[in-house]
């Protein structure tokens, strides 16, 4: 049966790493000398104590090999525990309200959703702001994936953990050794973040803001160190820079790596998922531009920038907002909701269903017509010219089924907690897709979710986690099959 | 010439028989003696039951001073290895039969030469090429083009609606006619025609002509009512089918019927064309064929490994009014029978492979040889060298070997037909039609 010692040991190790990150943030807090220093010092020691206890106490003498069950459980628990520890600075500093709010905020951070339940961001100390952005950055590529690069031993288990966390359809490797792959991806992620920070700083942001924005842009998160987000700057240059980096954040990182390594642009231009991503961004932006010009009387250039910024932002599930896009032209709300659900590319930091699944779902649905006419034909569903196996299609259908079920159940629960029906579904969608801004009537793109009832915050936290871990990893420990002895 | 053939399968034995007629020293290698036993008893050649990749064995059969080593076992790796070993030991030229499409690409030719394999042949690919071209010109049985189709040789079955029947050839086509009839296949007999011969109904006539007169030939042969092929059913999903489907143009809708479900999935992986539909089922199942609308299909191609099945399904397709049928024959004994049953185009991988290799051995610079399965004849294309015998006199004074006729030539990129008064010049490409494999005697005229 499940080996709890080993789970404790692994989670202990992961929490120790979170303690290191908290220590870093304590440094930031120390530098600014604000009211959050004790909270960070306290949380760091709690994380350190808990980590040591689990790793050396409970987990002592645990075996090194890990099985599939444990891997799924470790990943699911890790994300919850990380958020529980991650909410402590917000809770202990006393700036942010009750447990449901800070847990929502921490989960929104790690899952790179970027929906905020805070309405006093401008008055928060720098340490807390930095911590919010850092949770995005760590969660962007995945908490477990992050630690894989750092944990030195037992890589057999690492691989199982990785595949439990990244349940996306294609498992590409760019190096025979998982660890080297992880290192390459993290270096690239780091380099891109650095580039983003420097260019934002050159464009006129303060160094602190530019680092925060860079971390939440590349991770396609959406937290900003200001309540009004990017709108405080009124700078077209900053918006264009963010458009570029958000777009990169929504691209498959392995594809970017191969592009740099092999210098063959066809790797991207012939990738059907990437083509859908580009086509969707271009066509929806064009549509929005036209609507903005026609119904809002903006001039072309401004309309284009506004449309592009917000469309890229929700397509990549970042969630920066530069204009209230629920008010542009009402039918656009449906288009933008579809964009939210789709998300960007697999293997990127974005959320949502992801282009690869949309492409495959569409193609299997179309192939069905041909199958009706030719019952004996073996009709393949192709992705990038290669037939996709039938088992993959079955996984896809299962995903889609659970997606709809969770979304409906989530929306109903949010509704029961006391939110209007015109808001509960948009909020469920935005949380499930890890976007951030919602398209509801009371909770529009510019609103924060601080007034959401506590129950709705818990439901949304669960949806964010399920969306980020692509459903199965979260649902599996809740099934009876998982706990059966076999 | 001293020739070693590794692999006594169908290609190897066919080739051995072909070469025997020309009195070469032939050694046939195969691990199993029973494969070549009968051949050794009936033909003047030696068989050795050894492993083709054994160094000792290759030494003992004299790979050191052999002129040609031919690897035609069913296994690509064995063929390549044996060729490399033989070449290193001193064999002058090596040929290997391969299966990987990647290897045959021209950019890998030099690579294979450096490792000791001079030529590669891929019978499936050559067969597929013939199938694809025969389907595109469905009214033609056999098609052979020279120098980018400047000059064309085509075999056409004439029926009672042709305009050219029962007229002596001297009246039908004089020296200035835009075509030249180089051979006639009547029942089981191949004729090199003379002025007094006439064409009869159901003759298979080989026309040599230039590109611009192809529509004219179609008209006089009474083939204008033939529909263009847009729907094709291919039975059997072997390698040949894969290459043929890849080579057929995009406007054709192709259905491949394959029995094995796993192979169906494999076919989808191998062929990435939206106009190809892979169907799981038995190609002999009439209701399946009806379901897939065989009566609306213009071409039926049977490429299973079983010759009898191929012939019978082509007959069935004919009965359902499919105009063009193509059958692959694994067994040469069925050729005349298949021909008498009026199955359109017959494809035989063994003869294709054998004639391909045979061409390499001719001393003159033959650029290509095609073996006509039906007519028991070879077509060869020669490049004329300076000072060769053929350039000395007009053709009528040359006394070419009996059973050979020159069809046409390409001079400075322009195709023209040949008659008795034509003087061949240096640099011409000449197309010759040869009966009973007298090719090596003809090639002395070009040396």
Boltz contact constraints between the chains, C-beta under 6 A:
constraints:
  - contact:
      token1: [A, 376]
      token2: [B, 279]
      max_distance: 6.0
  - contact:
      token1: [A, 376]
      token2: [B, 280]
      max_distance: 6.0
  - contact:
      token1: [A, 376]
      token2: [B, 281]
      max_distance: 6.0
  - contact:
      token1: [A, 377]
      token2: [B, 277]
      max_distance: 6.0
  - contact:
      token1: [A, 377]
      token2: [B, 279]
      max_distance: 6.0
  - contact:
      token1: [A, 378]
      token2: [B, 264]
      max_distance: 6.0
  - contact:
      token1: [A, 378]
      token2: [B, 278]
      max_distance: 6.0
  - contact:
      token1: [A, 378]
      token2: [B, 280]
      max_distance: 6.0
  - contact:
      token1: [A, 380]
      token2: [B, 268]
      max_distance: 6.0
  - contact:
      token1: [A, 385]
      token2: [B, 272]
      max_distance: 6.0
  - contact:
      token1: [A, 387]
      token2: [B, 268]
      max_distance: 6.0
  - contact:
      token1: [A, 387]
      token2: [B, 269]
      max_distance: 6.0
